Amino acid sequence: DLFKCSKHKENCKLYCHTCEEMICHICRSIQPHHSHEVSYIDDKLGESNKTTLTQCLSSVRTQRKAIRSALQEVQDSKASLQQQSENALEEIAGTKEHLVALVTARCDGLAAEVREAEDKGRRELERRERELKVSLKKLDAFHCLSEDMSLNGTTEEQLSVTKKIVSRMSSLSSSISMPRASIQPSVGLKSCDREEVE
């Protein structure tokens, strides 16, 4: 039944070379096969068709081999790309950790310098504060003495203390200076050697 004509239900004993299909004797006598090249199905035609199939099979095998080779190359490239990506990410992570450690250590060092500078400056200012308080206390005493002498002292009393007061006030004035507080670490973060973090 597989080789019966679907239109006329007759056995297909002919082959239309033009349409490349098997036909029955009724198909042969009507259009479109009437004017086509038609021959009986025999061993000779079978051998010719077998040769064609063999050639197709050879072509298919060649193409399959080429496609399998190309597929393997794509799969190898895919695995290589994934491995390269993983290696690059690991390297980036390691570099990040290294840079973070460098920057953290540098910042800690700068913070320590700032705290040291602050402590040193504070101690100096506290020392000067004590000195200035002592000087102010002495000046207050000289002020009271000078005011009392200028208002109530006799000429003799004024002459006896004026030279001493002027000398001591001159000495105090020369020793009084206002220092400026400064907190400046020796090396700033922006001036770090770039090679340390590269």
C-alpha positions in Angstrom: 0.0 0.0 0.0 2.9 2.3 0.5 3.6 2.2 -3.2 0.1 2.7 -4.5 -0.9 5.9 -6.2 -2.7 8.2 -3.8 -5.0 9.4 -6.6 -5.8 6.3 -8.6 -5.1 3.5 -6.0 -2.9 1.7 -8.6 0.5 0.3 -8.1 3.3 2.8 -8.8 5.4 1.0 -11.4 6.7 4.2 -13.1 9.1 6.9 -12.0 8.8 10.5 -13.3 12.3 11.9 -13.5 11.0 15.4 -14.1 8.9 15.5 -10.9 11.2 13.0 -9.1 8.3 10.9 -7.9 6.7 7.4 -8.4 3.5 7.3 -10.4 1.0 4.8 -11.8 0.2 4.1 -15.4 -2.9 6.3 -15.2 -0.8 9.2 -14.0 1.5 8.6 -17.0 -1.3 9.2 -19.5 -2.5 12.5 -18.0 -1.1 15.9 -17.2 1.3 16.9 -15.9 3.3 13.7 -16.4 2.1 13.1 -20.0 5.0 15.2 -21.4 7.6 14.3 -18.7 10.5 11.9 -18.8 9.2 8.7 -17.4 10.7 5.2 -17.0 9.8 1.9 -15.4 11.1 1.2 -11.9 13.7 -1.5 -12.3 17.1 -2.6 -10.9 19.0 -0.1 -13.1 16.9 2.8 -11.7 17.4 1.4 -8.2 21.2 1.3 -8.6 21.2 4.9 -9.9 19.1 6.0 -7.0 21.2 4.1 -4.5 24.3 5.9 -5.9 22.5 9.2 -5.3 21.7 8.2 -1.7 25.2 7.1 -1.1 26.5 10.5 -2.2 23.9 12.2 0.0 25.0 10.0 2.9 28.7 10.9 2.3 27.8 14.6 2.2 25.8 14.3 5.4 28.6 12.5 7.2 31.1 15.2 6.1 28.8 18.0 7.3 28.1 16.2 10.6 31.8 15.9 11.2 32.4 19.6 10.4 29.5 20.6 12.7 30.6 18.4 15.5 34.1 19.9 15.2 32.7 23.5 15.2 30.5 22.6 18.2 33.4 21.3 20.1 35.4 24.5 19.4 32.5 26.6 20.6 32.1 24.5 23.8 35.9 24.7 24.4 35.8 28.5 23.9 32.9 28.8 26.2 34.7 26.9 29.0 37.9 28.9 28.4 36.0 32.2 28.5 34.3 31.2 31.8 37.7 30.2 33.3 39.3 33.4 32.2 36.4 35.4 33.7 36.8 33.5 37.0 40.6 34.1 37.0 40.1 37.8 36.3 37.5 38.2 39.1 39.8 36.4 41.6 42.6 38.8 40.6 40.4 41.8 40.9 39.2 40.7 44.4 42.8 40.1 45.5 43.9 43.5 44.2 40.9 45.1 45.9 41.9 43.6 49.2 45.5 44.6 48.8 44.5 48.2 48.0 42.0 48.4 50.8 44.7 47.2 53.2 47.2 49.8 52.0 44.7 52.6 52.2 43.5 51.5 55.6 47.0 51.3 57.0 47.9 54.7 55.5 44.7 56.3 57.0 45.5 54.8 60.4 49.0 56.2 60.2 47.7 59.7 59.3 45.1 59.5 62.1 47.9 58.6 64.6 49.9 61.6 63.3 46.9 63.9 63.7 46.3 62.7 67.3 50.0 63.1 68.1 50.1 66.6 66.7 46.9 67.5 68.6 48.4 66.2 71.8 51.6 68.0 71.4 49.9 71.3 70.4 47.5 71.0 73.4 50.4 70.4 75.8 52.2 73.5 74.4 49.0 75.6 74.6 48.3 74.5 78.2 51.9 75.4 79.2 51.5 78.9 77.6 48.1 79.2 79.2 49.7 78.7 82.6 52.5 81.2 81.9 50.0 83.8 80.6 47.9 83.4 83.7 50.9 84.0 85.9 51.9 87.0 83.8 48.4 88.4 84.0 48.4 88.0 87.8 51.6 89.9 88.0 50.3 92.6 85.7 47.2 92.9 87.8 49.4 93.5 90.9 51.6 96.1 89.0 48.4 97.7 87.8 47.0 98.1 91.3 50.4 99.3 92.6 50.9 101.8 89.7 47.3 103.1 90.1 47.7 103.4 93.9 51.1 105.2 93.5 49.8 107.6 90.8 46.8 108.5 93.0 48.1 108.4 96.5 51.9 108.1 96.5 54.2 110.9 97.4 56.8 112.0 94.9 59.5 110.1 96.9 57.4 106.9 96.9 56.7 107.2 93.2 60.3 107.7 92.4 61.3 104.7 94.4 59.0 102.2 92.7 58.6 103.6 89.2 61.9 102.2 87.9 61.2 98.8 89.4 57.7 98.7 87.9 58.8 99.8 84.5 61.6 97.2 84.5 59.4 94.4 85.5 56.6 95.3 83.1 59.2 95.5 80.3 60.4 92.1 81.2 56.9 90.7 81.3 55.9 92.3 78.0 58.9 90.8 76.2 58.1 87.3 77.5 54.4 87.5 76.5 53.6 86.1 73.0 50.6 84.3 71.7 51.4 81.0 70.0 49.2 79.8 67.2 47.7 76.3 67.7 48.6 74.1 64.7 47.6 70.5 64.0 49.4 69.4 60.8 50.5 65.8 60.3 53.8 65.6 58.5 52.3 63.8 55.5 48.8 64.3 54.2 46.7 61.6 52.5 46.7 63.4 49.2 50.5 63.5 49.2 50.9 59.7 49.7 53.2 58.1 47.2 51.0 56.7 44.5 53.2 53.7 44.2 52.0 52.6 47.6 48.5 52.0 46.3 49.3 50.9 42.8 
